[in-house]
Amino acid sequence: EPLWTAGQGDPAGYSSPVLVEIDGKQRLVAFTGSSALGIAPADGTVLWRFPWVTDYECNVASPVGIDGQVLLSSGEQHGSVLLRFDSTASGRLIPKPVWDSQGRDSTLRAEWQTPVLLDGYLYGFDNVGSAGPVTHLTCVEAATGKRMWQKLRFGKGNLIAADGKLFATTMQGELVILEATPEEYRELGRKKVIGTTRQAPALAGGRLYLRDGRQVVCFDVRN
């Protein structure tokens, strides 16, 4: 039997909910097709709501917790916002933008890959246009939304961070290894290793796992 439900009035999005510490407590943040909801995990009470409407209800990337704040980011010509929260006497929270970067000049429009937070910087894919093919790999300062660097037309893909590096895969099946630094784009290596894919890399025990529609491959990346 369900213990509780929340957000029934919102259209469904594509994002996975995440646990984020806000105001000293664990909150569940759910990204629906039209808004972000902050939910008490114990009983499903909606503590806050922030409207976030995109074309085709394409909120796909998961929210990112950043020192008690929450980043929302969407493609489809949308953008990103970093939210802070004010407490009320009733226990509810009021979300307020710390910075807001939307539209054609947005610094980050994550279409379907959740940005990676590392040492105060966000690394992610900036999608230009409505489901368009032009996607840039971008580094953004999390606290301010300032773009640090951008690799134009990198292409759509996924990435994870480990050992001071970014391991990115492109839709064409390339593995690209980068230095994780806000100073500039520093590519350490690139090779096509699998077929067409939208799957995120996985890393465990010093081994990197990649998957396409036919196979799973494993690389030892300890050295």
Residue, then its C-alpha position, 0 to 999 in steps of 0.5 A: e500500500p502506498l504510504w503517501t502521494a504528492g504532486q498529483g496535479d502536475p504532469a509527469g516529467y522524466s527526472s529522478p527524485v533526489l534527497v537533498e539536505i535543506d535547512g538542516k533536514q533531508r528533503l526529497v526534491a522531485f522535478t515534475g513536468s511543470s515544477a520542482l517540489g520539495i517533499a518531506p520524505a516521512d509523510g509526503t508533505v509538500l514543503w515548497r513548489f517552484p514553477w518550471v515549465t519547459d516545452y513538451e514538459c521535458n524536465v529530465a536532468s535530476p536536481v542537484g543539491i549544492d550546500g543547502q541549495v538546489l540547482l534546476s536545469s532543462g534543455e528545450q531553450h530553457g536554462s538553469v536556476l539555483l534556489r535558496f530557501d527561507s524558512t517560515a513559522s509553519g515549517r514550509l520553505i520559500p524558494k528564491p533564486v540565487w541566480d537565474s540563467q534562462g533563454r538563448d543566453s543561458t550558461l547551462r541548459a541540461e537536456w537530459q544529462t544531470p550536471v556533475l558538481l565537483d569542488g564548487y563547479l558544475y560540468g554539464f552539457d549545454n543544449v542549444g535550441s529545441a531538442g537541437p543537435v548543437t550541444h556544448l560541454t560547459c563548466v559553470e561556477a555553481a555559486t554564481g552561474k558564471r561560465m568558466w569555459q565551453k567546448l563548442r559542439f562537443g555533442k550530446g553525451n554523459l559524464i561522471a567524475a573521479d580522481g580529478k578527471l571527467f569521463a565522458t561518453t558521446m552518443q557516437g560511442e566515444l570515450v573522452i577523458l578530461e582534466a576536471t578543472p575550471e581553468e580551461y577545457r583540457e582533453l587527455g584522450r579520446k577514442k571510439v570504444i562502443g556503438t551509439t549510446r545514451q547510457a551514463p558511464a559507471l565506475a566501481g573498483g577502478r573499472l569503468y563500465l560502458r554500454d551500448g545497445r548490444q554490449v557492455v565493455c569494461f576498462d581498467v582505469r586505475n593507472 
